[in-house]
Amino acid sequence: MQAAQSRVTSKGQVVIPKRIRVKYGIHPSTSIRWIEKEGGILMVPDSEDPIKAARGMLSGSGILKAYLQEKKREKERENKRAGYGKKIRTR
């Protein structure tokens, strides 16, 4: 992740660096949401498509891997309860 810096004008305006505008599809008249967080401010461009807006939000968080591992453990517990996986002796 690359850092970018801007200054606030006397009118309270901030210039969003071109690299960021292009990456996030920010164009003139794009609505921006400002979200106060502990220790900072999150600036999120509104999108007409909420699915596209959410894309990549959890990238690198490991949440998908953790979810898939939990689903695997859950399936193993269900199989164990149902008696699957037990070896049957044959004569």
C-alpha positions in Angstrom: 0.0 0.0 0.0 1.4 3.3 -1.1 0.9 6.5 1.0 -0.5 9.7 -0.5 -0.7 13.2 0.9 -3.0 16.2 0.2 -3.6 19.5 1.9 -6.9 21.0 2.9 -7.7 24.3 1.3 -9.2 27.3 3.1 -12.6 26.2 1.8 -12.1 22.7 3.3 -11.5 21.0 0.0 -9.1 18.1 -0.5 -7.5 17.0 -3.8 -7.6 13.2 -4.2 -4.4 12.0 -5.9 -5.0 10.8 -9.5 -3.7 7.3 -8.8 -6.3 6.9 -6.1 -9.1 8.4 -8.2 -8.4 6.0 -11.1 -8.0 3.0 -8.8 -11.3 3.5 -7.1 -13.3 5.0 -10.0 -13.8 8.4 -8.4 -15.1 10.9 -11.0 -16.5 14.4 -10.8 -19.8 14.3 -8.8 -18.9 10.9 -7.1 -20.4 11.0 -3.7 -18.0 10.4 -0.8 -18.9 9.1 2.6 -16.7 10.2 5.5 -16.6 7.7 8.4 -15.1 8.6 11.7 -13.0 5.8 13.1 -10.9 5.5 16.3 -7.6 7.1 15.3 -8.6 8.5 11.9 -11.2 9.1 9.2 -12.2 6.6 6.5 -13.2 8.1 3.1 -15.3 5.8 1.0 -16.6 6.6 -2.4 -20.3 5.6 -2.8 -21.0 3.2 -5.6 -24.2 2.7 -7.5 -23.5 -1.1 -7.2 -23.1 -2.1 -3.5 -21.5 -5.4 -4.6 -18.8 -3.6 -6.5 -18.3 -1.2 -3.7 -17.6 -4.1 -1.2 -15.2 -5.8 -3.6 -11.8 -6.2 -2.0 -12.8 -4.8 1.4 -11.5 -7.8 3.2 -8.5 -8.5 1.0 -5.6 -9.8 3.0 -7.6 -10.1 6.2 -7.5 -13.9 6.1 -11.2 -14.1 6.8 -12.0 -16.3 3.8 -9.3 -18.8 4.9 -10.6 -18.8 8.5 -14.2 -19.3 7.3 -13.2 -22.2 5.0 -11.3 -23.9 7.9 -14.2 -23.5 10.2 -16.6 -25.0 7.6 -14.2 -28.0 7.2 -14.1 -28.6 11.0 -17.9 -28.3 11.2 -18.3 -30.9 8.4 -15.9 -33.2 10.2 -17.9 -32.9 13.5 -21.1 -33.6 11.6 -19.6 -36.7 10.0 -18.3 -37.9 13.3 -21.7 -37.5 14.9 -23.4 -39.3 12.0 -20.9 -42.2 12.2 -19.3 -41.6 8.8 -15.6 -42.3 8.5 -15.7 -45.3 10.9 -13.9 -48.2 9.6 -16.0 -51.3 9.3 -14.3 -54.7 9.8 -14.8 -57.2 7.1 -14.3 -61.0 7.6 
